[in-house]
Amino acid sequence: MHTNNMKKGNLIVALLIALTLMLTACSRGVSADLVGSWESDFNALTFNSNGTGVETIEGKEFAFTWREIGVGLLVFTFDEDAEDSLIYQLMSLVIHGQPVGSFRVVLSDDLQTLILSDNHGHGHFNFALSRI
């Protein structure tokens, strides 16, 4: 009887380890894949691995910090002088009575296209950038 309980216990531990590994693999964020430079017709974004970045519009640069708050959800923080930043303006856009607090990020399978959209996923805007 003691051996039977040990087998059940070992099986439960093995299943828990397998489940943990599967959840970890499925919940991988996009942070590492974002690092680098991206451009659109309107602006360029550079994401650094240390959580800093720069948005460039017509030669003007806006520094920001960024972090992933959930799988595929990014939060940007700009300095107060970023009113001309496209991302800052999108953050100021009011959807459902609240400003956009985060962006949904989707990367193409080949990691060459980045799409930022509203955090609600309702398609109020979709903003595509290509890897430089």
C-alpha positions as CSV (number, residue, x, y, z in Angstrom):
1,M,0.0,0.0,0.0
2,H,2.9,2.4,0.8
3,T,4.3,1.8,-2.7
4,N,1.0,2.6,-4.3
5,N,0.8,6.0,-2.5
6,M,4.4,6.8,-3.6
7,K,3.5,6.0,-7.2
8,K,0.5,8.3,-7.1
9,G,2.5,11.0,-5.4
10,N,5.3,10.7,-8.1
11,L,2.7,10.8,-10.8
12,I,1.1,14.0,-9.4
13,V,4.5,15.7,-9.1
14,A,5.3,14.7,-12.7
15,L,2.0,16.1,-13.9
16,L,2.5,19.4,-12.0
17,I,5.9,19.8,-13.5
18,A,4.6,19.2,-17.0
19,L,1.7,21.6,-16.5
20,T,4.1,24.3,-15.2
21,L,6.4,23.9,-18.2
22,M,3.4,24.1,-20.6
23,L,2.0,27.2,-19.0
24,T,5.4,28.9,-19.0
25,A,5.9,28.1,-22.7
26,C,2.4,29.4,-23.5
27,S,2.7,32.6,-21.5
28,R,5.9,33.8,-23.1
29,G,5.7,37.5,-23.8
30,V,6.7,39.4,-26.8
31,S,9.3,41.6,-25.0
32,A,12.5,39.9,-26.3
33,D,11.1,39.8,-29.9
34,L,10.3,43.6,-29.8
35,V,13.9,44.6,-29.2
36,G,15.2,46.5,-32.2
37,S,14.0,49.2,-34.6
38,W,10.6,49.5,-36.3
39,E,9.2,52.0,-38.8
40,S,6.0,53.1,-40.4
41,D,5.0,55.9,-42.7
42,F,4.6,58.2,-39.7
43,N,7.2,57.3,-37.1
44,A,10.0,54.9,-36.0
45,L,10.2,53.1,-32.7
46,T,13.3,51.6,-31.1
47,F,12.9,49.2,-28.2
48,N,16.0,48.5,-26.1
49,S,16.3,45.4,-24.0
50,N,16.6,47.5,-20.8
51,G,13.1,48.8,-21.1
52,T,13.9,52.2,-22.7
53,G,13.1,53.3,-26.2
54,V,12.9,56.2,-28.6
55,E,10.1,57.3,-30.9
56,T,11.3,59.4,-33.9
57,I,8.9,61.6,-35.9
58,E,10.3,63.8,-38.6
59,G,13.7,63.9,-36.9
60,K,12.3,64.7,-33.5
61,E,13.0,62.1,-30.8
62,F,10.8,61.2,-27.8
63,A,12.3,59.0,-25.1
64,F,10.1,56.5,-23.4
65,T,10.2,53.5,-21.1
66,W,8.2,50.4,-21.9
67,R,7.2,47.2,-20.1
68,E,5.0,44.3,-20.9
69,I,2.2,44.0,-18.3
70,G,0.7,40.8,-19.8
71,V,1.2,38.6,-22.7
72,G,1.1,41.0,-25.7
73,L,0.2,44.1,-23.6
74,L,2.6,47.0,-23.5
75,V,2.7,50.2,-21.4
76,F,4.6,53.2,-22.5
77,T,5.8,56.1,-20.2
78,F,6.9,59.3,-21.9
79,D,8.3,62.5,-20.5
80,E,5.8,65.4,-20.2
81,D,7.1,67.1,-23.3
82,A,5.9,64.3,-25.6
83,E,2.7,65.9,-26.9
84,D,3.9,65.6,-30.5
85,S,4.5,61.9,-30.1
86,L,2.1,59.7,-32.0
87,I,2.2,57.0,-29.3
88,Y,1.6,59.6,-26.6
89,Q,-1.4,61.0,-28.7
90,L,-2.8,57.4,-29.0
91,M,-2.4,57.0,-25.3
92,S,-4.4,60.2,-24.8
93,L,-7.2,58.9,-27.0
94,V,-10.3,58.2,-24.9
95,I,-11.9,54.8,-25.6
96,H,-14.9,53.7,-23.5
97,G,-14.4,56.8,-21.3
98,Q,-10.8,56.1,-20.4
99,P,-7.5,56.9,-22.0
100,V,-5.7,54.0,-23.7
101,G,-3.5,52.7,-20.9
102,S,-1.8,50.0,-22.8
103,F,-1.4,48.6,-26.3
104,R,-2.0,45.2,-27.6
105,V,1.0,44.0,-29.6
106,V,0.9,41.4,-32.3
107,L,4.0,40.3,-34.1
108,S,3.9,38.5,-37.4
109,D,5.2,34.9,-37.5
110,D,8.4,36.0,-39.2
111,L,8.8,38.8,-36.6
112,Q,9.1,41.4,-39.3
113,T,5.7,43.2,-38.7
114,L,4.6,44.8,-35.5
115,I,1.0,45.9,-35.0
116,L,0.0,48.1,-32.1
117,S,-3.7,48.3,-31.4
118,D,-6.0,49.4,-28.6
119,N,-5.8,47.4,-25.4
120,H,-9.4,46.4,-25.7
121,G,-8.8,44.5,-29.0
122,H,-11.8,46.1,-30.6
123,G,-9.8,47.5,-33.6
124,H,-10.4,51.2,-32.8
125,F,-6.9,51.6,-34.4
126,N,-4.3,49.3,-35.8
127,F,-0.9,50.8,-36.3
128,A,1.6,48.6,-38.3
129,L,5.4,49.0,-38.3
130,S,8.1,47.0,-40.1
131,R,11.4,45.9,-38.7
132,I,14.3,48.0,-39.9
